[in-house]
């Protein structure tokens, strides 16, 4: 018996040793350290050492009503853009999932083309459309809905409209991928059990699409927090957002201490949101098991 075991062991092919995972991890770790950890550490150092050592930059940011208004503008616009994008993006993703393949390909091409178009050109296009003599105001006046042109630029309304247009593809694509994986037989089974369309939507489709909704909403919210070009052009100086404030601190005022403090506050909020999303996704996976 032992001789047979030795013979089978000797005749078995020898598998080559797998390369150590550390060999492939070290370049990635070095890249993250060089291009993320080191700059963040340098920014943190400058935020507490310039112009003097201490937390005076953070106290000035959080204790000033002007800066707090900018924080409120940033989070308010980001939240509104996320909600509107999710409200519009979900029906579009659902329509893409159920429409014929050729038509869906055309809609996808339009979405990708909008993403590939230069951001500055798209923002300037919205400036033309939203101004008092722009196409939107002319259409509303021509339809008799308004008597006077609406102020749609140099305010947060214009910023919200422009950013929603830019963010829509980033929430439609994750939702489309999740909805495509949902088995249509599940919705058919809900209908056979007596569920109405609204009940099938609320109790079946929305819970199954929740991971894609959460991922897309987080992506849109985080990207909106740090957006610069669209708020700067459509919002104006009276409706400044946090990214504009950071740019002004660094470029115009050459105040790296305040700029670093504002940037780190934004980074902390972003990482906290990402941690909440990871915790939520992890709890959901454990619940599914």
N, C-alpha and C positions, 0 to 999 in steps of 0.2 A: 504493500500500500504506500509506504513512504517512498519507495523507488519510483512509483508511478507519479506521485506528487512532484518529486524532484525532476522527473523527465518532462512533465507538463509545464513546470515552471521554467525549465531550461529552454523549451521549445517556444514559449510565449514571446512575442515580439517585445523588444525593449522600447518603451515610449521615451521620447526625448524629454528632458526636464523642461518644464515651463519657465519662461523668463520671469524673473522677479518683478512683481508689480511696482516695486519702488523705482526700478529703472525708468518706467513710463510715467511715474507720478512726479519725479523730481523736476523735469522740465516744466510741467504745468505749475508746480508750486513755485518754481523760480520766476515764472512769468507773472503769476499773481503777486508775488512779493515785490517784484521790480516795478510793475505798472499799477498796482493798487495799494498794497500795504504801505510801501515807502512814501508815495505821494500823500496818502491820507495821514500818515504819521507826521510828515513835514507840515501839512496843513494844520493839524492839531497843535503842533509845536508853535507855529506862528500865531495861531489864534490865542494862545495863552502867554506869549512872550512879547508881542508887539501891540502897543508901543512900550508896555512894561509887563513884567511877569504878574499874572493873576487872571481872574475871570471877569475883568471889567468889560471885555467885549461882549460876553454873553449877557451880563447884566444890562448893558446898554441896549442890546437887541430886544431882550424880553421885557425891559422896563419902559420902553418908549412906545407911546401910542401910535406914532407914525409907522414904526417897524411892525408893530402888532397888526396894524391895518393891512400892511403888505402880506403878512402871514395869513390873515383872514381871507384876503382876496385870492391868494394862491390856493388855499385848501377849498374855498367855496367854489371857485371856477373848476378846479380839478374834480370835485365831487359832482357838480352839475354836468360837466362834460362826460363823466363816467356813466351817470344815470341815463342821460340822453343817448349816448352811444349804445348802451346796453338795450335800451328800449327800442331803438331803431335797428340795431344789429341782430337781435334775436329773430325777428320776423324775416329779415333778409337772409340770414343763415338757414332758416327753416325752408324758405322758398327755394334757395339754391339746392338744398338737399333733396327736394321732391320734384323739381322741375326737370324737363328733358335734358339729356346730356349736352346737346348742341347749344341750347339756350343758356345753360349753366356755364358753358365754356366762354360764351360771349360776355356774360356778367363778370366772370372771373377775370377775363382780360381787361375789362374796364376798371375793376378794383386794383389789379396789379399796375395798370397804367397810371392810375391816380397816385399810387405809392411811389412809382419810379419818377414821376414828374418832380422837377426841382421845387423844394419847399418854398423858397423865396418867391418863385413865379406864382405858385398857388396862392400864397398870402397876398401878393399884390393883386391877383385876380379878384380875391374877395374884397380888397379895398375898393376896387372899381365897382363891384356889384353892390356893396353895402353903402356907398356914399349917398348923400341926399339927392343927388341927380343920377344915381345909379339905376340899373335895370330893375332891382327888386322894388325900390320905392316907386318907380314909374309904373310897374305892373300893379302894385297895390292901389295906387291912385287911379289908374285906368279901370280897374275892376270896381271902383267905388268903395273900397274897404276903408280907406283913410282919406282925409282932406289935405293934410300936410305931411311932408316927408318925415319919416321916423329917424331919430338919431341912432344909427346902427354901427357907427365907427367911433373911435376914440372913447370907448366905454367897454364895460365888461360884457355887454351883450354881443358886440362884435367879436371879442376874444372867444367867447363861448361858441359862437357859430363857426368861426374859422377853425378852432381846435377840434370841435366835434367832427367836422368834415375830414380833418387830417387823421383823427384817431379811429374812425369807423372801420377801416380795413383791419386794424389790429385787434378788434373784438369780433369781427365777422369771421375771420379765418379760424381762430380757435373754436368758436361755436360751431362752425360748419364741420370741422373735423370730429367733434364730439357727437353732433346730431347724426352724421353719416353712419356712425357705429351703432346707433340704436336700431334694434331689430323692429321693422314695421309690424311684425306679428304681435308685438307687445301692445301697440296701439289698437290693432284689430281685436285682440283679446279683451281690451278694456271696453271697446264698443260693443262686443258681443255680450259682455257682462252688464250692459245697460248704462254705461257711462256716456254722458253727453260730451260734445267736443270741448266744452270749457273744462269739464272734470278731467278729461283725458289730458288736456294741456297742463292743468294745475297739479294734478296728482300723479301723472305718469311722465310726461315729457319734461317738464321743468325740473323735477328731482333728478332725472337721468342726465340732463344737460347741465346740472349745477357745477360740476368740476370745470367745464369749459367756460361757464359764465364767470366763475370766481377767478380763473386764470386770466381771462380777457379783461375783466374789470380791474384786477390788480395791475396788469400791464398798462392799461390806459391811465389809471390814476397816478401811477408812479411816473410815467412819461410826462403827464400833464404837469406834475409838480415841478419838473425841471425844464419846461419848455421856455424858449427865449424869443425866437424870431417872431412867431405869430402874436404873442402878447405885446411885444415891443412895437409892432407896426399897427395892429388893430386897437390896442388899448391906450397907447399914449402914456405920457409921463404921469398923468393924474391917476392912472389905474395900474400902477406898477405891480409886478409879481416878483417872487423871490429870486428867480434866475436873473431878472433885470437888475435887482438890487445887488446881487453878487457881482455882476459884470460892472456895475457902476462903482462899487467899492474898489475893485481891482484895477479897472482901466482908467477911470476918471479921477478918483480920489487917491489911488495908489495906497489904499489902506488894506494891507493884506491881513491884518489882525481881524478886522470886522468881516472882511470877505471870507476868511477861513472859518470864523465862528458861524456865519450864516450857512456856509456850505456844509459844515459838519452837522448843524441842526437838521438840515434837509436830508443828509445821509442817514442820520439816526432814525428819523421818521420813516424813511424808505425801508431801512433794514427791519424796523419794528413791524411794519406792514407785511413785509415778506415773511417774517417769522410767524406772524399770526396766520398767514395763508398756508404756510407749511404745516403748522399745527392743526389747522382745520382740515387740510387734505389728509394728513396722517390719521386723524381721528376718524375721518370718513372711511378710509381704507380699512381700518381696524373694525369699524362697524359693519362694513360689507362682508368681512370674513365671519 
